Amino acid sequence: MVEGNTTALLRFACACQKVNGSVTVPTSTLPLPFEFCHCSICRHQSGLLCVSYLKLPEDAKDLKFEGPLTGYKSSDTVTRTFCNYCGANIYFRDSTKPRPDISTGILDKADGVIELRHHIFVPDTRDGGLTAWIPDIPAWKGFSSRQGEQLKISPQKQTKASKEKSSEVLQAHCQCGGVQSKITSPNEGSKSLFSARADLLLVDVTDGTLDNKDNVKWWLCANDTKYLAGTCACRSCRLTSGFDIQMWTFIPKANILQVNGEPLDFNMGSLKQYNSSEGTYREFCSTCGATVFWHNESRPKLIDVSVGLLDAAEGARAESWLEWRTERVSFEEEAQNKALIDSLHAGLRRWGSIGSPAGAKEHDQGREVGGESAPAENMKQVA
């Protein structure tokens, strides 16, 4: 960002740097507001639990985009545009509005420039989604407005019954349907591989290394009945998705199948591959731009899958299938929007403490712990 006396030049670019642009806004409008949209379309089109777009002020000037852009028309009036080389979401355009909204993750600066204001379309998640971890922001049934319905989100954790699997197969798909797969429950084959620990588990390391010399099957949880899941704030995930918070689950390749039952193929459907660093590959949908997979030559049999693609009956967090790691946000040291990631980190830890003696004590003392959302039918309208 280049700042003058009365205006600021905001720059943005994707991971591959082939798409870039800028816009000039009055400094008096900073920080500019953005919202987390939790609607089903945004989740499946991005692969994330929610998306965030910067709303430009009316007096923004000289908005420019350059590079290999692909548009996906997700409704009669809305087009979502992404880089067709690395898959980064770039902007969201509603033809009924005078200007597009820009993906927050591609900005060259966040602190003092943008500010989270609302969660919107929360009931689409069925379980509250990411509102569980950033609960102190107003949540809405639809759009945020005086005419909209504001929600009061329950901090209670889901019941045991709501975490039971309704099927032994979990469907996953992008918004356009060009990428579809199914995930099977952990089995003996899920253990027949090796992987160094992920950065998400850095808090567990006692010897200063993630090498996993003891060959721990860290991607399996809850007595080997669930897969580990977590959040990531690394620069590469931010710039390839276009958003600040990526959500991954770690699943053995043998447990990811094509819809016809054949093994996972990185050339299936509308998948397109981007080599984000040496030996590291990311796949995205070349039609709608959804982030789909991450994998590395050092652990070819364990795949990171974007959680927003999953269709679990209980809700977006898919807690009957996944166990969320709450002690750390992966690569949180690389966060660009530090205030946002600090809030996420704190919210994850609070949410993770629900049910523990310390968490129960804090809740009894009247402090909201975790802020986990109840199922949609338990979300109350604020009077």
N, C-alpha and C positions, 0 to 999 in steps of 0.2 A: 504494500500500500504506500502511495506517495501522497503526503498531506500538505496542503497549502493553507493559506490564511482562512479561506471560506469554503474550500472544496477539498475532497479527498478522492484520489484515483485508486479504485479497487482493481487489483489484477487477479486473474485466475487461470489455472491450467490443470490438465489431467496428468495421469501418471506418466504416460509416454511423451508428454509435452507437444504432441501433434495438434491438440486443440488448446487454444489459449484465447484470452480476451481481456477486456477491461470495461469499466464503467466509472463515471464521475458522479459523485453525490455530494450534497452540502454537508460540511462537517457538523452542522447543527442537528442533523438527522441521526447521527451516530450515538449509541449503537443501534443498528437496524434490527428489527424484530424478525424472529423466525419461529416456526412451530414444528413440533413432531407430529406427523400424520401417521396414524396407525391403521388406516383403512386397508382392506384386503387387497385392493389393487396395488397400492404402494408397496405393501409387503412382498407380494409375489413378483412385481415388476423390478424391485430392487434386490430381493433376496435377504433384506434386513428386516428387523422387527418394526422399524419405522423409518421414515425419511424426513429430511429437513431442507427446506428451500428458503433462501433469503428473499424477503419482499422488498423490492426497490421502491424508494419514495417517488412521488409524482414528479418532482423536479430533477430526477436522475437524467444524466445526459451522456451522449456518445457511447452507448452500449455497443460493444463489438464482440463478435465471435469469429474465429478463424479455425479451419481444420476439417478433418474427415468426420462429419457429423451424420448420424442416422436418427430419424424421427420415428417414434412408435405412437400411433394414435390409439390411446387407451379408452377414449370415449368420443362422443360426437364433437365435443369442443376442446378436448385436452390432447396435446401432443407432448410426449416426453422424449427428450433428445439426449443422445449419448455418443461418446467417441467410439467409432466403429473399429478402432485398432486395439485399445486397451479396455473398453467397456465402461469407462467412467460416465456416470450420469452428469450432465452438464446443466440443463435447464428444463423447466416445466412451463408450458405455454397453454393458457386457457384463451381461446379465441374471443371470448367475451370480455377479456381484460386488456388494458392498454399496453402492458409490458410483461415479459416473462419473469419467473422466479428462478434464481440461480442456486444450484446445489451448494450448500455451505462448506462441504469438505474440500472443494477445489480452490477456495480463496487463499491468497498468499499470506493472510493474517486474519486472526479471529478476535483476539483480545482487544476489547474496546471498540470493535467493529460490528459485532453481531451479539444478540442476546436472545436466549430461549424464553418464550412467553407462554406458550400453551401446548397441551396435548389435545389433539382433535381426532374424532372418529374412533374413540377408545372402545366402544362396545363391539366393533368388528373383531377385536382380538379374542373375545370370549373370556379371557383371564386377566385382562389389563395390560398384557405385554410389558413393555419397558417402563410403563408408569409405576410398576412395583419398585423400581430402582431410582427413579427421579420423581418422587411423589409430591414434592412441594410446589409444583407448577399446576395451575388450574387445568382441569380436564373437562372435555366437552363431548357430548353425544355425537355431534356433527361439527359444523364449523363453529369457530369461536365468534360470538357476537352477542349483542344485548338480547336478540330474539332467540338465541340458541339455548340448549339445555345444558347447564353446567352439572357435572357429576361429582358426587362425594365418593371417593374410592375407599373401600374397606381395607384396613391393614392386615386382616386375617389371612393366614395361609390357606391354601386349598385343602379340602378334606381329603382323607385317605382314599375315599371312593373315587374322587375326581382324578386321582393320579393313576388309577388302574387302567391298563391298556384295553382298548375296545377291540383291538385286532393285533395279530402278530406281524402285520405288515403296515408300514407307514408310507403313505403316498407323498410325493414331493413334485412340485412343478413350478415353472415360471408363469408369468401372467398370460403370455400368448399361447402357452401349451406346446411350444416348440421344443422345450426340454422337459422331459418327464422321467421319473425314476421311482423306485420303491425301495424302502429300507427294511431289512429284516431284523428281528430281535437278536441280541447277542447270543452267540452259541460257542461251541468249542473252537470253531474256526476263527472266531474273533480274537482268540488268544495266540494264534499260531503266527505271530509276527513280532518284530522288534522295532521300537522307535525310541529315540532320545526324547526326553521330556520336552513339552512345549513351554514357551515363556510364561504361559498362564500359571505354571506350577513353580515359578521361581521362588515363591515364599516357602516351599517345602525343601529347597536345596540346602544341605548342610555342608557339602564338600566343595562348594563354589562352582559346580559344573552341572549341566543338564544332560550329561552323557547317559544316565540311566544304567549304570554298571550292574545293578541288581536285576535288570530286565523286568521291572514292574510294569504290569499291564494297566498303565495309568489312565487310559482312555475308557476303561470299564469301571462302572460305579455300582453302588447299591447291590453288593453281592453278585456282580457281573450281570445285572438285569437292565442296566441303563448305560447310555453313552455320556461322556463328559461334554459339557458345553461351556462357553465363556464369551466374553467380550474382548474386542481388540481395538486399540487406538493408534496402531502403527501408521507411519507415513504412507507405506505402500498400500495398505488396505483402504486408508482414507482417500487416496488419489485414484485408486482403481474402482472404488464403488461410487465416489463422489460425495460421500457422507462421513460424518465424524466417528460413528460407532458401528463397527462390524461385529456380527454375532456368528460364531462358528460352532459346530459340533464335530467331534473327531470320530470318524466311523471307518472301520476296516473296509477296504475295497471289496472284499468278498461278501459284505453285507449290503452292498449297493447294487441293485439290479436294474436293468432296463425294464420297461413295462411288460415286455414279452417274456421276461424271465431270464434273458441272456445276461451275461456279465457286463458290468459297467464298461462303456466304450467312450473315450473322450471325444470321439468324432460323431457321437449319436445326435440325432435331431438337428437343432439349430445351434449347437455349441460351437464356440470359437475360442481358440486358445491364445493367451498372451503370456509371453515369457518375461515375467516381471523382474527377475534377477537370475544370475547364473544357477541353473539347475532347479529353478522354481517356476511353476506354471499356474496360471489362473484361467478358468474357463468362465465364459459368460454367454448369455443368449444373444446371438447376433441379430435377432428380430426385435426383442423388447428391451434388451440391455440388462437383464437380471444377472447379478453376481451368483455363480453357482458353486464352483469348486476351487480349492487351493491344494496343490500337492508338490512334493519335492523329491528329487532323485535320491536323497539320503533316507527317505522313508516312503517308498513307492506304494506300500500296501496299506497305508493309513491316510485317509483323505479328509480334508476339512470341507464340510458341507454348510452352505449358507442356511441358517435356521429359518429365515423368512419364507423359504420355499415349502416348508413342511405343513402338512394338513392334519394335525393331531386333533382329535375330537374335542379334547378339553380346552384347547386354546393355543395361542401363538407361541407360548413358551414351551409347549410340548412336554410338560413335566412327567407324563407317564413314560416317556422315552428318554428324557434328558435329565441329568443332574448338573445344575448350574454352579460353577465355581465362583464364589463371592469374595474371596480374599484379595483378589488382584484383577485389574484390567490389564490384559496383555500389552506390553510395550507402552504403558501409560506415560513413561518418560518422554516418548516421542509426540505426545498429544500437542496439537496446535491450539485447540480451544481448551486451555487448561482448566478454566472455571467449570466447563461442562463435564470434563472427565473427572475432575475432583469431586463433583457432585455425584456422578455415577459411582465412583469408587466408594464414597461414603454410604450411598444408598444401597449398594450391593452388600456391604458389610452389615448394615442394619437389617436388611431383609434376611440375610443368612443367619442372623442371630435369633430370629423368631422361633420360638419353641425351645431355645436354650434357657437355662436358669437366668443368665444375665439379661437376655432379651425379654423374658417374661417379667423380670423385675422392673425394667425400664418401661414396659408397656403398662404395668400396674401403677406406676408413678405418673402416668399420664403423658409420657413422651411417645410419639409415634415411632415405632420400630419397623423399618422395612417398607412400610407403605404398600404392601402387595395388594393388587387389585383382586376383588372378588369377581366371580363370573358375572357376565353382563346383566343377568337378571337381578343381581344384588347391587348394582350400581344405582345409587339414588340421585334424583334430581335435587340440586341445591335450591332451596326456596329463595 
